[in-house]
Amino acid sequence: MKVAKKITTVRKAVDSAKRRGQRVGFVPTMGYLHEGHLSLIRQARKYNDFVVVSIFVNPIQFGPREDYRRYPRDLRRDLKLCKEAGVDLVFAPSVEEMYPQPFLTYVEVKELDKHLCGASRPGHFRGVCTVVAKLFNIVMPDVAYFGQKDVQQARIIEQMVADLNFPIRIRIMPIVREPDGLAMSSRNVYLSEEERRKAPIIYQSLLKGKRELLAGRQVGRVLKELARDVEMAGGKVDYVELVRWEDMAPVRKLAPGERYVLAMAVWFGRARLIDNVVFRAGERG
């Protein structure tokens, strides 16, 4: 496995792979890898000849009072996990390599960022789109893999790729969970033992909400009950919302055959956790 810190090194390695006729799979990450990331890497390894993983904590997607400086990092461990998973190339650039000054160009997908995390974290998705567009231009993969846990991010990246004609296929893979249902996240490390015991209420509530929505219960009432359940368990709800997959816009009534996302963001202590379930109206609950 090769580790690259320079853009030129990545481009040479990928160009060489493509000249050999190899299909390139790419998994962008912010490091501190867990089983969720590794499931994406294994998927990339299964269906591609040359696998690239980026490890970069992207400063421009963090707000001024967010956790950029304390975001968990362990590059040595990440590299070991990548090697064990069969990664061919890890791109671990510095901030200076990714954003040489002056840096004046940003990428933004409108409309899809109005709700959910976009409403709670202004500018977040502009930072995400900018870094992912740069990584796509650097790596030029055939396929890129994202997790459904960050569902709004995945949908926005999907739209960006379509709108800007990137010749890249986006694969959105299922959420990987702990045995008690908690979605795997690098931020789970922030949870105290007591908070960790309580946090699975998020997924339990989402499953309950999905069942009740499919049974025909009123959307607004279901959302209020989910928020109440989580707050009674000790969480502080940032949002709980039902949105259409296509436009990430809130809805108050299901339409037959439409695809929906029931999503939630909850604070437990200093950890902001997000989770969701995706379903179609009319499917069996």
RAMO-V147149 format. One record per pair of residues at least 12 apart in sequence whose ideal C-beta (glycine too) atoms are under 8 Angstrom apart, sorted by the first residue. I is the first residue (numbers start at 1). J is the second residue. D is the distance in whole Angstrom. If there is no record, write none. Layout:
BEGIN
i->I j->J d->D
i->I j->J d->D
END
This chain:
BEGIN
i->1 j->79 d->8
i->1 j->82 d->6
i->1 j->83 d->5
i->1 j->87 d->6
i->1 j->88 d->6
i->1 j->89 d->7
i->1 j->90 d->7
i->2 j->88 d->7
i->2 j->89 d->5
i->2 j->90 d->7
i->3 j->79 d->6
i->3 j->89 d->8
i->3 j->90 d->5
i->3 j->92 d->6
i->4 j->89 d->6
i->4 j->90 d->7
i->4 j->91 d->5
i->4 j->92 d->7
i->4 j->93 d->8
i->5 j->91 d->8
i->5 j->92 d->6
i->5 j->93 d->6
i->5 j->94 d->7
i->5 j->97 d->7
i->6 j->93 d->7
i->6 j->97 d->6
i->7 j->93 d->7
i->7 j->97 d->6
i->7 j->138 d->5
i->10 j->52 d->7
i->10 j->89 d->7
i->10 j->91 d->5
i->10 j->138 d->6
i->10 j->139 d->6
i->11 j->138 d->7
i->11 j->140 d->8
i->13 j->88 d->8
i->13 j->89 d->5
i->14 j->50 d->7
i->14 j->52 d->7
i->14 j->89 d->7
i->14 j->139 d->6
i->14 j->140 d->6
i->14 j->141 d->8
i->17 j->49 d->7
i->17 j->50 d->4
i->17 j->88 d->8
i->18 j->140 d->8
i->21 j->49 d->8
i->22 j->48 d->8
i->22 j->49 d->4
i->22 j->50 d->4
i->23 j->47 d->8
i->23 j->48 d->5
i->23 j->49 d->5
i->23 j->50 d->7
i->23 j->142 d->5
i->23 j->143 d->7
i->24 j->48 d->6
i->24 j->49 d->7
i->24 j->50 d->5
i->24 j->51 d->8
i->24 j->52 d->6
i->24 j->139 d->7
i->24 j->140 d->7
i->24 j->141 d->5
i->24 j->142 d->5
i->24 j->143 d->8
i->25 j->43 d->8
i->25 j->44 d->3
i->25 j->45 d->7
i->25 j->47 d->7
i->25 j->48 d->3
i->25 j->50 d->7
i->25 j->51 d->5
i->25 j->52 d->7
i->25 j->141 d->6
i->25 j->142 d->7
i->25 j->143 d->5
i->25 j->144 d->8
i->25 j->145 d->7
i->26 j->44 d->7
i->26 j->51 d->8
i->26 j->52 d->5
i->26 j->53 d->8
i->26 j->54 d->7
i->26 j->135 d->8
i->26 j->136 d->8
i->26 j->139 d->5
i->26 j->141 d->3
i->26 j->143 d->7
i->26 j->144 d->5
i->26 j->145 d->7
i->27 j->40 d->5
i->27 j->41 d->5
i->27 j->44 d->5
i->27 j->51 d->7
i->27 j->52 d->7
i->27 j->53 d->5
i->27 j->54 d->8
i->27 j->144 d->7
i->27 j->145 d->5
i->28 j->53 d->8
i->28 j->54 d->5
i->28 j->56 d->8
i->28 j->131 d->8
i->28 j->132 d->6
i->28 j->135 d->5
i->28 j->144 d->7
i->28 j->146 d->8
i->29 j->53 d->6
i->29 j->54 d->6
i->29 j->55 d->6
i->29 j->56 d->8
i->30 j->55 d->7
i->30 j->56 d->7
i->30 j->57 d->5
i->30 j->58 d->7
i->30 j->71 d->7
i->30 j->186 d->7
i->31 j->55 d->4
i->31 j->56 d->7
i->31 j->57 d->6
i->31 j->72 d->8
i->31 j->73 d->6
i->31 j->74 d->7
i->31 j->75 d->7
i->31 j->78 d->5
i->31 j->92 d->8
i->31 j->186 d->8
i->32 j->71 d->8
i->32 j->72 d->4
i->32 j->73 d->6
i->32 j->74 d->6
i->32 j->78 d->7
i->32 j->186 d->4
i->32 j->189 d->8
i->33 j->55 d->8
i->33 j->77 d->8
i->33 j->78 d->5
i->33 j->81 d->5
i->33 j->82 d->7
i->34 j->176 d->8
i->34 j->184 d->5
i->34 j->185 d->7
i->34 j->186 d->6
i->34 j->188 d->8
i->35 j->176 d->5
i->35 j->184 d->5
i->36 j->147 d->6
i->36 j->149 d->7
i->36 j->175 d->7
i->36 j->176 d->4
i->36 j->183 d->8
i->36 j->184 d->4
i->36 j->185 d->7
i->37 j->147 d->8
i->38 j->81 d->6
i->38 j->85 d->6
i->39 j->147 d->8
i->39 j->173 d->6
i->39 j->176 d->5
i->40 j->145 d->4
i->40 j->146 d->7
i->40 j->147 d->6
i->40 j->173 d->6
i->41 j->53 d->6
i->41 j->82 d->7
i->41 j->85 d->5
i->41 j->86 d->8
i->41 j->87 d->6
i->41 j->145 d->8
i->42 j->85 d->6
i->43 j->145 d->6
i->43 j->171 d->7
i->43 j->173 d->6
i->44 j->143 d->7
i->44 j->145 d->5
i->45 j->85 d->6
i->45 j->86 d->5
i->45 j->87 d->8
i->47 j->143 d->7
i->48 j->142 d->7
i->48 j->143 d->6
i->50 j->88 d->5
i->50 j->89 d->7
i->51 j->86 d->7
i->51 j->87 d->5
i->51 j->88 d->5
i->51 j->89 d->7
i->52 j->87 d->7
i->52 j->88 d->7
i->52 j->89 d->5
i->52 j->90 d->8
i->52 j->91 d->6
i->52 j->139 d->5
i->52 j->141 d->7
i->53 j->82 d->5
i->53 j->87 d->5
i->53 j->89 d->8
i->53 j->90 d->5
i->53 j->91 d->7
i->54 j->90 d->8
i->54 j->91 d->4
i->54 j->92 d->7
i->54 j->93 d->8
i->54 j->135 d->6
i->54 j->139 d->7
i->55 j->75 d->7
i->55 j->78 d->6
i->55 j->90 d->6
i->55 j->91 d->7
i->55 j->92 d->5
i->56 j->91 d->8
i->56 j->92 d->7
i->56 j->93 d->6
i->56 j->98 d->6
i->56 j->131 d->7
i->56 j->135 d->8
i->57 j->71 d->5
i->57 j->73 d->6
i->58 j->98 d->8
i->58 j->127 d->6
i->58 j->128 d->7
i->58 j->131 d->4
i->59 j->95 d->6
i->59 j->99 d->8
i->59 j->127 d->8
i->60 j->99 d->7
i->60 j->106 d->8
i->60 j->126 d->8
i->60 j->127 d->4
i->60 j->130 d->6
i->60 j->131 d->7
i->61 j->123 d->8
i->61 j->124 d->5
i->61 j->125 d->8
i->61 j->126 d->8
i->61 j->127 d->3
i->61 j->128 d->5
i->61 j->131 d->7
i->62 j->124 d->8
i->62 j->127 d->7
i->63 j->121 d->6
i->63 j->122 d->7
i->63 j->123 d->7
i->63 j->124 d->7
i->66 j->121 d->7
i->67 j->187 d->8
i->67 j->270 d->8
i->71 j->186 d->7
i->72 j->186 d->6
i->72 j->187 d->8
i->72 j->189 d->5
i->75 j->92 d->6
i->78 j->90 d->8
i->79 j->92 d->8
i->91 j->135 d->8
i->91 j->138 d->7
i->91 j->139 d->7
i->98 j->131 d->7
i->98 j->134 d->7
i->105 j->130 d->8
i->106 j->126 d->5
i->106 j->127 d->8
i->106 j->129 d->8
i->106 j->130 d->5
i->107 j->126 d->7
i->107 j->129 d->4
i->107 j->130 d->5
i->107 j->133 d->5
i->107 j->160 d->7
i->107 j->164 d->8
i->108 j->125 d->7
i->108 j->126 d->5
i->108 j->129 d->6
i->109 j->125 d->7
i->109 j->129 d->6
i->109 j->156 d->5
i->109 j->159 d->5
i->109 j->160 d->5
i->109 j->163 d->7
i->111 j->247 d->7
i->111 j->248 d->8
i->112 j->125 d->8
i->112 j->152 d->7
i->112 j->155 d->6
i->112 j->156 d->5
i->112 j->159 d->6
i->112 j->247 d->7
i->112 j->248 d->5
i->113 j->125 d->4
i->113 j->126 d->8
i->113 j->152 d->7
i->113 j->156 d->6
i->113 j->248 d->8
i->114 j->248 d->7
i->114 j->249 d->7
i->115 j->239 d->8
i->115 j->241 d->6
i->115 j->243 d->6
i->115 j->248 d->6
i->115 j->249 d->7
i->115 j->250 d->6
i->116 j->152 d->5
i->116 j->239 d->6
i->116 j->241 d->6
i->116 j->243 d->7
i->116 j->248 d->7
i->116 j->263 d->6
i->116 j->265 d->7
i->117 j->152 d->5
i->117 j->153 d->8
i->117 j->265 d->6
i->117 j->274 d->7
i->118 j->152 d->7
i->118 j->248 d->8
i->119 j->239 d->7
i->120 j->238 d->5
i->120 j->239 d->6
i->120 j->265 d->6
i->125 j->152 d->7
i->125 j->153 d->7
i->125 j->156 d->6
i->128 j->153 d->6
i->128 j->156 d->7
i->128 j->157 d->8
i->129 j->156 d->7
i->129 j->157 d->7
i->129 j->160 d->5
i->132 j->157 d->6
i->132 j->160 d->7
i->133 j->160 d->7
i->133 j->164 d->7
i->133 j->166 d->8
i->136 j->161 d->8
i->136 j->166 d->6
i->136 j->168 d->6
i->141 j->168 d->6
i->142 j->167 d->8
i->142 j->168 d->7
i->142 j->169 d->7
i->143 j->168 d->7
i->143 j->169 d->5
i->143 j->170 d->8
i->143 j->171 d->6
i->144 j->157 d->8
i->144 j->168 d->6
i->144 j->169 d->7
i->144 j->170 d->6
i->144 j->171 d->7
i->145 j->171 d->5
i->145 j->173 d->6
i->146 j->170 d->7
i->146 j->171 d->7
i->146 j->172 d->5
i->146 j->173 d->7
i->147 j->172 d->7
i->147 j->173 d->6
i->147 j->174 d->8
i->147 j->175 d->6
i->147 j->176 d->7
i->148 j->172 d->6
i->148 j->173 d->7
i->148 j->174 d->6
i->148 j->175 d->5
i->148 j->276 d->7
i->148 j->278 d->7
i->149 j->175 d->5
i->149 j->183 d->5
i->149 j->184 d->8
i->149 j->185 d->7
i->149 j->274 d->7
i->149 j->275 d->7
i->149 j->276 d->7
i->150 j->274 d->7
i->151 j->172 d->8
i->151 j->261 d->6
i->151 j->263 d->6
i->151 j->276 d->5
i->151 j->278 d->7
i->152 j->248 d->6
i->152 j->263 d->7
i->154 j->170 d->7
i->154 j->172 d->5
i->155 j->245 d->7
i->155 j->248 d->6
i->156 j->248 d->8
i->157 j->170 d->6
i->158 j->170 d->5
i->158 j->172 d->7
i->175 j->275 d->7
i->175 j->276 d->8
i->177 j->203 d->7
i->178 j->200 d->8
i->180 j->200 d->4
i->181 j->200 d->5
i->181 j->203 d->4
i->181 j->204 d->6
i->182 j->196 d->8
i->182 j->199 d->5
i->182 j->200 d->5
i->182 j->202 d->7
i->182 j->203 d->6
i->182 j->273 d->8
i->183 j->202 d->8
i->183 j->203 d->7
i->183 j->273 d->7
i->183 j->274 d->8
i->183 j->275 d->5
i->185 j->273 d->6
i->185 j->274 d->8
i->187 j->271 d->5
i->187 j->272 d->7
i->187 j->273 d->7
i->188 j->271 d->7
i->188 j->273 d->7
i->190 j->269 d->7
i->190 j->270 d->5
i->190 j->271 d->4
i->191 j->268 d->6
i->191 j->269 d->7
i->191 j->271 d->5
i->192 j->269 d->6
i->194 j->234 d->8
i->195 j->234 d->7
i->195 j->268 d->4
i->195 j->269 d->5
i->195 j->271 d->7
i->198 j->233 d->5
i->198 j->234 d->5
i->198 j->235 d->7
i->198 j->268 d->6
i->199 j->235 d->8
i->199 j->266 d->8
i->199 j->268 d->5
i->199 j->271 d->8
i->199 j->273 d->6
i->201 j->229 d->7
i->201 j->230 d->6
i->201 j->233 d->4
i->201 j->235 d->7
i->202 j->230 d->6
i->202 j->235 d->7
i->202 j->264 d->6
i->202 j->266 d->5
i->202 j->273 d->6
i->202 j->275 d->5
i->203 j->275 d->6
i->205 j->226 d->5
i->205 j->229 d->5
i->205 j->230 d->6
i->205 j->240 d->8
i->205 j->264 d->7
i->206 j->226 d->7
i->206 j->262 d->6
i->206 j->264 d->6
i->206 j->275 d->6
i->206 j->276 d->7
i->206 j->277 d->5
i->207 j->277 d->7
i->208 j->226 d->7
i->208 j->229 d->7
i->209 j->222 d->5
i->209 j->223 d->7
i->209 j->225 d->8
i->209 j->226 d->5
i->209 j->240 d->8
i->209 j->262 d->5
i->209 j->277 d->8
i->210 j->262 d->6
i->210 j->277 d->5
i->210 j->279 d->6
i->210 j->285 d->6
i->211 j->285 d->4
i->212 j->225 d->8
i->213 j->242 d->7
i->213 j->254 d->6
i->213 j->260 d->8
i->213 j->262 d->7
i->214 j->254 d->8
i->214 j->279 d->7
i->214 j->281 d->7
i->214 j->282 d->8
i->214 j->283 d->7
i->214 j->284 d->7
i->214 j->285 d->4
i->215 j->285 d->6
i->219 j->242 d->6
i->219 j->251 d->7
i->219 j->252 d->5
i->219 j->253 d->6
i->219 j->254 d->8
i->220 j->252 d->6
i->222 j->242 d->8
i->223 j->240 d->5
i->223 j->241 d->7
i->223 j->242 d->7
i->226 j->240 d->5
i->226 j->264 d->7
i->227 j->240 d->5
i->230 j->264 d->7
i->230 j->266 d->6
i->234 j->268 d->7
i->235 j->266 d->4
i->235 j->267 d->7
i->235 j->268 d->5
i->236 j->266 d->7
i->236 j->267 d->4
i->236 j->268 d->8
i->237 j->264 d->7
i->237 j->265 d->8
i->237 j->266 d->6
i->237 j->267 d->8
i->238 j->265 d->4
i->238 j->266 d->6
i->238 j->267 d->6
i->238 j->272 d->7
i->239 j->263 d->7
i->239 j->264 d->7
i->239 j->265 d->5
i->240 j->262 d->8
i->240 j->263 d->7
i->240 j->264 d->5
i->241 j->262 d->8
i->241 j->263 d->6
i->241 j->264 d->8
i->242 j->260 d->6
i->242 j->261 d->7
i->242 j->262 d->5
i->242 j->263 d->8
i->243 j->260 d->7
i->243 j->261 d->5
i->243 j->263 d->7
i->244 j->258 d->6
i->244 j->259 d->7
i->244 j->260 d->6
i->244 j->261 d->8
i->245 j->258 d->8
i->245 j->259 d->4
i->245 j->260 d->6
i->245 j->261 d->6
i->245 j->278 d->7
i->246 j->259 d->7
i->248 j->261 d->7
i->254 j->281 d->4
i->255 j->281 d->6
i->256 j->281 d->6
i->256 j->282 d->5
i->257 j->280 d->6
i->257 j->281 d->6
i->257 j->282 d->6
i->258 j->280 d->7
i->258 j->281 d->5
i->259 j->278 d->7
i->259 j->279 d->8
i->259 j->280 d->5
i->260 j->278 d->7
i->260 j->279 d->6
i->260 j->280 d->7
i->260 j->281 d->7
i->261 j->276 d->5
i->261 j->277 d->8
i->261 j->278 d->5
i->262 j->276 d->6
i->262 j->277 d->5
i->262 j->278 d->8
i->262 j->279 d->7
i->263 j->275 d->7
i->263 j->276 d->4
i->264 j->276 d->7
END
